[in-house]
């Protein structure tokens, strides 16, 4: 590191918000972070600068979620000013640190408190800090599980450096993750689901998930809510897992679907008041049977027609990978109400010719 580097970086870190306002003027403060597009001051939200030291790290450090780049505020000065030589960066840092701090806004009378860990606010922030899934590890992960093309992937995002902590006594780890948005019937984000992924490849045991004890975790308010693909009106398909519902969506790309994330949450799923028919994609185990029975009883009580789909193997993603897309299409076609075949099913040219 060039002479004087740490000293300048530490001085800038103590003025992290002022650095953001001066050099990253196209961004904005949100909580403990300054959000902007990148270190060159592009408008956006994928880069976040930590403004205060916390358990997650020191002030002044930044990460660009879109590129996985990271650095300190000297890097911000270099990139935003287009400088190359370190002595030029140091001169600019020296000049900046000698300026009065009159450009800082006074603190608000009622500052927004940090989002509690695991809260809906924390889930919203995590989803906002993530990026679209196209051409990322999430797309690779889903393709390796037979899921392609992606329909309505806006419910899913990618975070290249998502925190994972096995338990309270263990250090925090960082893994790439698929982030799924959990919403209520009005579309408000109430939670998020994280699937940590293995960046080193796909294997038949973990199926692309990270080699950690609990590669799936949810946060926020989940009861009654779901990861939703499409806007449900009169017809809906609901099941447990994200990959299960995306497998069905390969065949039924316009049928609205909801992944409740567990059997217990599937049983408690809130149904739209306009719903007339519900397809329940249960898992092939005792918990899946109980969830399908409970949800059927609740739907029947409100006059909603229910049709239960049971996979040949453990779940419908296992069916897709074991038997292929054509077999899954054929199995679902005989379980659809006739008018829903033309309305929702993606038919091959050989079937429509």
ROLO-646989 format. One record per residue: x, y, z of N, C-alpha, C in turn. Coordinates in steps of 0.1 Angstrom, whole numbers, padded with zeros to 4 digits, always signed. Example, Ala and Ser with C-alpha at 12.3 -4.5 7.8 and 13.67 -1.06 7.14 Angstrom:
BEGIN
+0132-0057+0078+0123-0045+0078+0132-0033+0078+0128-0022+0071+0137-0011+0071+0129+0000+0079
// end
This chain:
BEGIN
+0009-0012+0000+0000+0000+0000+0009+0012+0000+0006+0023-0008+0014+0035-0008+0015+0041+0005+0026+0048+0007+0028+0055+0020+0017+0065+0023+0012+0065+0035+0001+0074+0038-0012+0069+0035-0014+0058+0028-0027+0053+0024-0036+0050+0036-0032+0042+0046-0041+0040+0057-0046+0052+0064-0036+0062+0066-0040+0074+0073-0050+0082+0066-0049+0084+0053-0059+0091+0045-0072+0083+0045-0072+0070+0044-0084+0062+0044-0092+0064+0057-0084+0064+0068-0090+0065+0081-0096+0079+0083-0089+0089+0078-0095+0103+0079-0107+0104+0071-0108+0098+0060-0120+0099+0051-0131+0091+0058-0128+0080+0064-0138+0071+0070-0145+0079+0081-0138+0087+0088-0144+0095+0099-0154+0106+0093-0153+0108+0080-0162+0118+0073-0169+0111+0062-0173+0098+0064-0178+0090+0053-0191+0096+0047-0200+0102+0055-0212+0108+0049-0208+0120+0040-0199+0128+0045-0194+0140+0037-0188+0136+0024-0180+0125+0025-0174+0119+0012-0185+0115+0003-0195+0108+0008-0206+0104-0001-0213+0116-0007-0216+0126+0001-0223+0138-0005-0215+0145-0015-0202+0145-0013-0193+0153-0022-0189+0145-0035-0185+0133-0033-0180+0125-0045-0190+0116-0051-0200+0112-0043-0211+0103-0048-0224+0111-0047-0225+0122-0053-0236+0131-0052-0249+0126-0058-0248+0116-0067-0260+0110-0073-0266+0099-0064-0261+0097-0052-0266+0087-0043-0274+0094-0032-0277+0086-0022-0285+0091-0011-0282+0083+0002-0285+0089+0013-0283+0081+0025-0296+0073+0028-0294+0061+0032-0305+0052+0037-0300+0045+0049-0305+0049+0061-0300+0043+0073-0285+0045+0076-0278+0034+0077-0264+0035+0080-0255+0034+0067-0262+0036+0056-0254+0034+0043-0257+0046+0034-0247+0048+0025-0248+0057+0014-0250+0048+0001-0261+0049-0006-0264+0041-0017-0262+0049-0030-0256+0042-0040-0253+0049-0053-0251+0038-0063-0250+0041-0076-0248+0031-0086-0235+0024-0086-0224+0032-0085-0211+0026-0084-0201+0037-0080-0188+0033-0079-0178+0043-0074-0175+0054-0083-0180+0054-0095-0179+0065-0105-0190+0074-0104-0199+0073-0094-0210+0082-0091-0221+0080-0101-0223+0068-0106-0234+0065-0115-0247+0064-0107-0258+0070-0111-0271+0069-0103-0274+0054-0102-0280+0050-0091-0284+0037-0088-0284+0033-0074-0285+0020-0071-0285+0016-0057-0277+0003-0054-0269-0001-0063-0262-0014-0061-0249-0013-0053-0244-0001-0051-0232+0001-0043-0236+0008-0030-0231+0002-0018-0235+0008-0005-0222+0010+0003-0221+0022+0008-0209+0027+0016-0214+0027+0031-0206+0020+0039-0210+0020+0054-0206+0033+0060-0215+0040+0066-0212+0053+0072-0207+0053+0086-0211+0043+0093-0207+0042+0107-0201+0028+0110-0191+0027+0119-0186+0014+0123-0197+0006+0130-0197-0007+0126-0207-0016+0132-0201-0030+0133-0209-0039+0138-0204-0053+0139-0202-0059+0125-0207-0052+0114-0205-0057+0101-0192-0052+0095-0186-0042+0101-0173-0037+0096-0171-0023+0099-0159-0017+0095-0156-0003+0097-0163+0006+0088-0164+0019+0092-0169+0029+0084-0160+0031+0072-0167+0036+0061-0159+0039+0049-0157+0028+0039-0160+0016+0043-0158+0004+0034-0171+0004+0025-0169+0000+0013-0180-0001+0004-0180-0014-0004-0192-0018-0009-0193-0030-0017-0203-0027-0029-0199-0031-0041-0208-0030-0052-0214-0043-0055-0227-0045-0051-0234-0058-0053-0235-0062-0067-0235-0053-0077-0236-0057-0091-0223-0063-0096-0212-0059-0091-0199-0064-0096-0190-0072-0086-0194-0071-0074-0187-0077-0062-0174-0070-0059-0172-0058-0065-0161-0049-0062-0163-0044-0048-0152-0041-0041-0152-0035-0028-0139-0026-0026-0140-0018-0016-0128-0010-0013-0131+0000-0002-0122+0011-0002-0124+0022+0008-0126+0035+0001-0126+0046+0009-0130+0059+0003-0119+0065-0006-0107+0060-0004-0096+0065-0014-0100+0059-0028-0105+0047-0029-0110+0042-0042-0121+0050-0047-0130+0055-0039-0141+0064-0043-0136+0076-0049-0126+0083-0043-0120+0095-0048-0113+0092-0062-0106+0081-0062-0099+0078-0075-0109+0076-0086-0119+0068-0084-0128+0064-0095-0137+0076-0098-0142+0083-0088-0152+0094-0091-0145+0106-0098-0132+0108-0095-0124+0119-0101-0116+0115-0113-0116+0102-0116-0109+0098-0128-0094+0099-0126-0088+0097-0114-0074+0098-0111-0067+0085-0113-0054+0085-0116-0047+0073-0118-0035+0072-0108-0027+0082-0106-0016+0081-0097-0020+0083-0082-0014+0076-0073-0018+0077-0059-0015+0091-0054-0004+0097-0058-0002+0110-0052-0013+0120-0056-0019+0118-0067-0030+0127-0071-0042+0124-0062-0044+0111-0059-0055+0107-0050-0053+0113-0036-0040+0112-0031-0037+0117-0018-0039+0132-0017-0035+0139-0028-0036+0154-0028-0051+0157-0027-0060+0150-0035-0074+0153-0034-0080+0150-0021-0075+0139-0014-0080+0135-0001-0076+0146+0009-0063+0151+0008-0058+0161+0017-0067+0174+0015-0069+0177+0003-0077+0189+0000-0091+0188+0006-0097+0176+0004-0111+0174+0009-0111+0175+0024-0102+0169+0031-0102+0168+0046-0100+0182+0052-0094+0191+0044-0092+0205+0049-0104+0214+0048-0115+0209+0041-0127+0217+0038-0135+0217+0051-0143+0228+0053-0152+0228+0064-0164+0219+0061-0171+0214+0071-0181+0204+0069-0195+0211+0068-0196+0222+0062-0208+0229+0061-0218+0223+0052-0213+0214+0043-0223+0208+0034-0231+0197+0040-0228+0192+0052-0236+0182+0059-0249+0187+0063-0260+0179+0061-0273+0183+0066-0274+0180+0081-0281+0188+0088-0283+0185+0102-0291+0172+0104-0288+0164+0115-0295+0152+0117-0310+0154+0118-0318+0145+0113-0333+0147+0115-0337+0146+0129-0348+0153+0133-0352+0153+0147-0356+0139+0151-0361+0131+0142-0365+0117+0145-0358+0107+0136-0345+0105+0138-0337+0096+0129-0343+0082+0128-0343+0077+0116-0348+0063+0114-0339+0053+0121-0344+0045+0130-0336+0035+0137-0332+0024+0128-0321+0018+0131-0317+0006+0122-0327-0004+0123-0329-0011+0111-0339-0022+0110-0335-0034+0119-0344-0038+0128-0340-0050+0136-0337-0062+0128-0328-0070+0132-0324-0082+0125-0336-0091+0123-0338-0095+0111-0349-0105+0108-0363-0098+0106-0363-0085+0107-0376-0078+0106-0380-0076+0091-0393-0072+0088-0397-0069+0075-0389-0057+0069-0385-0047+0077-0376-0036+0072-0363-0042+0068-0357-0051+0076-0344-0057+0072-0346-0065+0059-0357-0072+0057-0359-0079+0045-0360-0070+0033-0368-0059+0035-0369-0049+0024-0355-0044+0020-0347-0041+0030-0334-0035+0027-0325-0045+0020-0326-0058+0024-0318-0068+0017-0322-0070+0003-0335-0070+0000-0340-0072-0014-0335-0060-0022-0336-0047-0016-0332-0035-0024-0317-0035-0027-0309-0041-0019-0295-0041-0021-0291-0052-0031-0300-0061-0034-0297-0072-0044-0299-0067-0058-0295-0076-0067-0296-0072-0082-0304-0082-0090-0308-0079-0102-0316-0088-0110-0308-0101-0112-0315-0112-0115-0309-0125-0115-0303-0129-0129-0307-0122-0139-0302-0126-0153-0287-0125-0153-0281-0135-0159-0266-0136-0161-0259-0136-0147-0265-0141-0137-0258-0143-0124-0258-0157-0120-0253-0160-0108-0252-0174-0103-0266-0179-0100-0276-0171-0098-0289-0175-0095-0295-0182-0108-0293-0175-0120-0297-0181-0132-0290-0194-0135-0277-0195-0132-0270-0208-0134-0276-0219-0125-0278-0215-0112-0284-0225-0102-0297-0230-0107-0306-0221-0111-0319-0226-0115-0319-0234-0128-0310-0230-0138-0309-0238-0150-0303-0252-0146-0294-0253-0137-0289-0266-0133-0300-0275-0126-0310-0269-0122-0321-0276-0116-0333-0278-0126-0330-0275-0139-0339-0278-0149-0349-0266-0152-0348-0255-0145-0357-0244-0145-0353-0234-0156-0359-0234-0167-0356-0224-0178-0368-0225-0188-0372-0213-0193-0367-0200-0190-0373-0195-0177-0368-0183-0173-0373-0177-0161-0385-0168-0165-0396-0170-0158-0408-0162-0160-0410-0153-0148-0412-0140-0149-0415-0132-0138-0404-0133-0127-0392-0132-0131-0381-0134-0122-0379-0122-0113-0388-0112-0114-0387-0100-0105-0389-0103-0090-0395-0115-0087-0396-0119-0073-0383-0124-0067-0373-0127-0076-0360-0132-0072-0349-0122-0075-0339-0122-0067-0328-0113-0069-0315-0121-0065-0304-0115-0068-0291-0121-0065-0283-0111-0056-0277-0117-0045-0268-0109-0037-0254-0117-0037-0244-0111-0042-0231-0118-0043-0224-0120-0030-0227-0112-0020-0220-0113-0007-0230-0112+0005-0238-0122+0006-0249-0122+0016-0244-0129+0029-0246-0122+0040-0241-0127+0053-0248-0140+0057-0240-0149+0063-0245-0161+0069-0238-0164+0082-0246-0166+0092-0240-0169+0105-0246-0182+0111-0239-0193+0112-0244-0206+0116-0252-0205+0129-0246-0197+0139-0253-0195+0152-0247-0183+0159-0252-0180+0171-0247-0168+0177-0233-0168+0182-0227-0180+0183-0213-0181+0188-0203-0183+0176-0208-0183+0164-0199-0185+0152-0197-0172+0145-0186-0171+0138-0183-0159+0130-0192-0158+0118-0194-0146+0113-0202-0144+0101-0194-0149+0089-0201-0156+0080-0195-0160+0067-0202-0152+0056-0196-0152+0044-0202-0145+0033-0203-0155+0021-0215-0156+0016-0218-0165+0005-0227-0158-0005-0226-0161-0018-0236-0156-0027-0250-0162-0024-0260-0155-0028-0274-0160-0024-0284-0156-0034-0294-0165-0035-0307-0161-0042-0316-0155-0031-0321-0143-0034-0330-0136-0025-0344-0136-0031-0354-0141-0023-0367-0141-0028-0376-0132-0020-0384-0124-0026-0393-0114-0020-0406-0121-0015-0409-0120-0002-0421-0125+0004-0431-0113+0005-0443-0115-0001-0453-0104-0001-0466-0108+0005-0474-0098+0009-0488-0101+0013-0497-0100+0000-0510-0101+0003-0519-0100-0009-0520-0087-0016-0515-0076-0009-0515-0063-0016-0501-0060-0022-0492-0070-0022-0479-0068-0029-0469-0062-0020-0472-0059-0007-0462-0053+0002-0451-0063+0006-0439-0060+0006-0428-0069+0011-0429-0071+0026-0431-0083+0030-0432-0086+0044-0420-0094+0049-0412-0100+0040-0401-0108+0044-0392-0111+0032-0382-0119+0034-0373-0124+0024-0368-0138+0027-0365-0145+0016-0360-0159+0018-0347-0159+0011-0337-0165+0018-0323-0166+0013-0320-0180+0010-0314-0183-0002-0309-0196-0005-0294-0193-0008-0285-0197+0001-0271-0195-0002-0266-0205-0012-0258-0201-0021-0254-0209-0033-0239-0212-0033-0235-0222-0039-0221-0226-0041-0216-0221-0054-0206-0211-0053-0201-0205-0065-0191-0215-0072-0188-0226-0066-0178-0235-0072-0184-0246-0081-0198-0247-0082-0204-0257-0090-0216-0263-0085-0221-0273-0093-0234-0280-0090-0230-0294-0087-0236-0300-0077-0234-0314-0074-0248-0321-0071-0249-0334-0073-0262-0340-0072-0267-0341-0057-0259-0338-0048-0263-0339-0034-0269-0325-0029-0261-0315-0030-0265-0302-0025-0273-0294-0036-0272-0299-0049-0280-0293-0060-0277-0278-0062-0264-0274-0059-0260-0260-0061-0261-0251-0049-0266-0257-0038-0267-0249-0026-0253-0249-0019-0250-0239-0011-0237-0237-0004-0235-0249+0006-0223-0253+0008-0220-0264+0017-0220-0259+0032-0231-0255+0036-0233-0250+0050-0245-0257+0057-0246-0255+0070-0256-0263+0077-0270-0260+0073-0274-0248+0072-0287-0244+0068-0287-0234+0056-0286-0239+0044-0285-0231+0032-0297-0223+0029-0309-0225+0036-0321-0218+0033-0326-0212+0047-0329-0199+0046-0334-0192+0058-0344-0181+0053-0354-0179+0061-0364-0168+0058-0363-0158+0070-0367-0146+0066-0368-0135+0076-0380-0127+0074-0385-0120+0084-0397-0112+0083-0410-0119+0087-0421-0113+0083-0434-0119+0086-0438-0128+0074-0439-0141+0077-0441-0151+0067-0455-0157+0067-0462-0157+0079-0474-0164+0081-0485-0158+0072-0491-0166+0063-0501-0161+0054-0496-0156+0041-0483-0152+0041-0477-0146+0029-0469-0156+0021-0463-0151+0010-0456-0161+0001-0447-0153-0009-0438-0161-0015-0431-0156-0027-0440-0158-0039-0444-0147-0046-0454-0148-0056-0448-0146-0070-0453-0154-0079-0450-0153-0093-0462-0150-0101-0464-0138-0105-0477-0134-0112-0487-0129-0102-0497-0122-0107-0507-0116-0099-0520-0125-0100-0524-0131-0088-0535-0140-0088-0548-0132-0088-0558-0137-0096-0571-0132-0096-0581-0143-0092-0585-0151-0102-0595-0161-0100-0589-0175-0099-0576-0177-0104-0570-0190-0104-0556-0188-0098-0552-0198-0090-0538-0197-0083-0533-0212-0081-0520-0213-0083-0513-0226-0079-0504-0222-0067-0505-0230-0056-0497-0228-0044-0490-0241-0040-0478-0239-0035-0470-0250-0030-0460-0245-0020-0450-0254-0017-0441-0250-0006-0428-0243-0012-0420-0250-0020-0407-0245-0023-0407-0236-0036-0397-0227-0036-0395-0218-0047-0392-0226-0060-0383-0236-0059-0379-0244-0070-0391-0252-0075-0399-0257-0066-0411-0265-0069-0420-0257-0078-0423-0245-0074-0433-0237-0082-0427-0232-0095-0414-0229-0095-0407-0225-0107-0407-0236-0117-0406-0248-0112-0406-0260-0121-0420-0261-0128-0430-0259-0121-0444-0259-0126-0446-0247-0136-0439-0236-0133-0441-0225-0141-0434-0226-0155-0425-0236-0156-0419-0239-0169-0429-0244-0179-0440-0251-0173-0450-0256-0182-0463-0247-0182-0465-0240-0171-0476-0231-0169-0471-0216-0167-0465-0210-0177-0458-0197-0175-0467-0186-0171-0480-0186-0174-0489-0175-0171-0498-0178-0159-0498-0190-0153-0506-0193-0142-0500-0187-0129-0507-0178-0122-0501-0172-0110-0498-0183-0100-0486-0181-0093-0482-0191-0084-0477-0185-0071-0477-0193-0060-0472-0188-0047-0464-0199-0041-0452-0196-0036-0444-0205-0028-0445-0201-0014-0451-0209-0005-0453-0205+0009-0441-0208+0017-0431-0216+0012-0418-0218+0018-0417-0229+0028-0429-0234+0033-0429-0246+0042-0443-0252+0042-0444-0264+0047-0457-0270+0047-0466-0263+0057-0461-0259+0069-0470-0252+0078-0474-0238+0072-0466-0231+0065-0470-0219+0059-0479-0221+0048-0478-0232+0040-0487-0235+0030-0501-0237+0035-0502-0244+0047-0515-0246+0053-0522-0233+0057-0514-0223+0060-0519-0210+0065-0520-0199+0055-0517-0203+0042-0516-0193+0032-0529-0185+0030-0529-0172+0030-0540-0163+0028-0544-0163+0013-0557-0165+0010-0561-0166-0004-0568-0153-0008-0566-0149-0021-0572-0136-0026-0587-0137-0025-0594-0127-0022-0609-0127-0021-0616-0130-0034-0609-0128-0045-0615-0131-0058-0612-0145-0063-0605-0153-0056-0601-0166-0060-0613-0175-0062-0613-0183-0073-0624-0193-0075-0618-0207-0076-0605-0208-0080-0600-0222-0082-0585-0222-0077-0582-0232-0069-0568-0233-0063-0562-0246-0066-0551-0246-0073-0543-0259-0075-0533-0259-0063-0532-0270-0056-0523-0272-0045-0512-0282-0049-0500-0277-0051-0489-0285-0055-0481-0290-0042-0486-0301-0037-0481-0306-0024-0468-0313-0026-0459-0314-0016-0448-0323-0016-0452-0337-0012-0445-0347-0016-0449-0361-0014-0443-0366-0001-0448-0360+0010-0444-0365+0024-0456-0363+0033-0455-0367+0046-0466-0365+0055-0469-0351+0057-0459-0342+0059-0462-0328+0061-0469-0322+0049-0465-0326+0037-0472-0321+0025-0486-0325+0024-0489-0337+0028-0503-0342+0029-0511-0334+0039-0506-0332+0051-0513-0324+0061-0516-0310+0056-0506-0304+0050-0507-0290+0045-0518-0289+0034-0518-0299+0025-0528-0299+0014-0542-0301+0020-0543-0310+0030-0556-0312+0036-0561-0300+0043-0553-0293+0050-0557-0281+0058-0560-0270+0049-0553-0268+0038-0555-0257+0029-0568-0260+0021-0570-0272+0017-0582-0276+0010-0595-0273+0019-0594-0276+0031-0606-0274+0040-0608-0259+0041-0598-0251+0042-0600-0237+0043-0606-0231+0031-0600-0236+0019-0605-0231+0006-0620-0235+0004-0623-0247+0007-0637-0252+0005-0647-0244+0013-0643-0240+0025-0651-0232+0034-0655-0219+0028-0647-0214+0019-0650-0201+0013-0655-0202-0002-0658-0215-0006-0664-0217-0019-0653-0218-0030-0641-0220-0027-0630-0221-0037-0628-0235-0041-0629-0238-0054-0626-0252-0058-0611-0255-0057-0608-0267-0052-0594-0271-0050-0591-0284-0058-0579-0284-0063-0574-0296-0070-0560-0298-0065-0557-0310-0060-0544-0313-0054-0535-0320-0064-0523-0315-0066-0513-0321-0075-0503-0328-0066-0500-0341-0069-0490-0349-0061-0479-0353-0070-0467-0351-0067-0456-0355-0076-0453-0370-0076-0446-0375-0086-0442-0389-0086-0431-0391-0076-0422-0381-0074-0411-0382-0065-0414-0373-0053-0403-0367-0047-0405-0359-0035-0412-0346-0038-0409-0339-0049-0415-0327-0052-0415-0325-0067-0420-0314-0073-0421-0313-0087-0408-0309-0094-0399-0304-0086-0386-0302-0092-0378-0315-0094-0380-0324-0084-0374-0338-0086-0380-0344-0098-0394-0343-0100-0400-0348-0112-0394-0342-0125-0392-0329-0125-0387-0323-0137-0373-0328-0140-0365-0329-0130-0351-0333-0133-0350-0348-0136-0359-0356-0130-0359-0371-0133-0366-0375-0146-0377-0368-0149-0385-0373-0161-0385-0363-0172-0381-0351-0170-0380-0341-0181-0393-0333-0182-0392-0322-0191-0402-0312-0192-0415-0318-0199-0413-0326-0209-0424-0332-0216-0433-0341-0207-0426-0349-0198-0434-0357-0189-0441-0349-0179-0435-0338-0174-0442-0330-0164-0454-0323-0171-0452-0319-0183-0463-0313-0191-0475-0322-0192-0472-0335-0196-0482-0345-0198-0489-0348-0184-0482-0348-0174-0488-0352-0161-0497-0340-0156-0493-0328-0158-0501-0317-0154-0513-0315-0163-0512-0318-0175-0523-0315-0185-0536-0323-0181-0534-0335-0176-0546-0343-0172-0552-0339-0158-0544-0330-0151-0549-0325-0138-0554-0311-0138-0555-0305-0150-0560-0292-0152-0574-0292-0156-0582-0282-0150-0595-0280-0156-0594-0276-0170-0603-0282-0179-0601-0280-0194-0598-0266-0198-0606-0256-0193-0604-0243-0198-0591-0237-0194-0585-0242-0183-0572-0237-0179-0560-0242-0188-0563-0253-0195-0552-0258-0204-0549-0248-0215-0560-0243-0221-0558-0233-0232-0553-0219-0226-0558-0217-0214-0555-0204-0208-0541-0203-0202-0535-0213-0197-0523-0212-0190-0511-0221-0195-0514-0232-0202-0504-0242-0205-0496-0238-0217-0483-0239-0216-0474-0237-0227-0473-0250-0235-0479-0250-0247-0479-0262-0255-0468-0262-0266-0462-0273-0268-0452-0275-0279-0459-0275-0292-0451-0271-0302-0457-0270-0316-0463-0284-0321-0456-0295-0316-0461-0308-0320-0475-0311-0314-0478-0304-0303-0491-0307-0297-0502-0298-0303-0498-0286-0307-0507-0276-0313-0509-0277-0327-0500-0285-0334-0501-0286-0349-0512-0295-0353
// end
